[in-house]
Amino acid sequence: MQIQKIQIMAKSKGINTFRMKKTDIVRAIQRAENNIDCFCTPRIEYCDELLCLWRDDCLSVKNNGR
């Protein structure tokens, strides 16, 4: 998902994204939604959240070796 869309989503939840990286913004959104803030963490190795909005981005980061 593009960073601009993520920032808009964060703003709608009252999250100030100034100087935040994409990973930190997504995790803040996850916390605001009372979800596990697991985006791009080692949890991806055993993640079974198939309907997660962030899954594709998370997997692409893992597959790109970041």
C-alpha positions in Angstrom: 0.0 0.0 0.0 1.3 3.5 -0.8 2.6 5.6 2.1 0.1 8.4 1.3 -2.8 6.0 1.8 -1.3 4.7 5.0 -0.8 8.3 6.3 -4.4 9.2 5.5 -5.6 6.0 7.3 -3.4 6.9 10.3 -4.7 10.5 10.4 -8.3 9.2 10.4 -7.3 7.3 13.6 -5.7 10.4 15.2 -2.1 9.2 14.7 0.5 11.9 14.0 2.8 10.4 11.3 5.4 13.2 11.3 8.9 11.7 10.8 7.6 8.1 11.1 8.6 5.3 8.9 6.1 3.2 7.1 6.7 0.3 9.4 6.1 2.5 12.5 2.9 4.0 11.0 1.4 0.6 10.2 2.2 -0.7 13.7 0.6 2.4 15.2 -2.5 1.8 13.1 -2.5 -1.9 14.3 -2.4 -0.8 17.9 -5.1 1.8 17.4 -7.3 -1.0 16.0 -6.5 -3.2 19.0 -4.6 -5.6 16.9 -1.1 -7.1 17.4 1.5 -4.6 16.1 3.4 -7.2 14.2 4.0 -5.6 10.8 7.5 -6.7 9.5 8.4 -8.5 12.7 9.7 -12.0 12.9 6.1 -13.1 13.5 5.7 -13.3 9.7 7.5 -16.7 9.8 4.4 -18.2 11.4 1.7 -15.7 10.6 -1.7 -17.1 9.9 -3.6 -13.8 9.5 -4.7 -14.5 6.0 -7.2 -11.6 5.9 -4.7 -9.0 7.3 -4.8 -5.7 5.4 -1.0 -5.5 5.6 -0.1 -9.1 4.8 1.0 -8.5 1.2 3.3 -5.6 2.2 4.7 -7.6 5.1 5.4 -10.6 3.0 7.0 -8.5 0.3 9.4 -7.0 2.8 10.4 -10.4 4.0 10.9 -11.7 0.5 13.0 -8.7 -0.4 15.4 -9.5 2.4 14.9 -6.4 4.5 
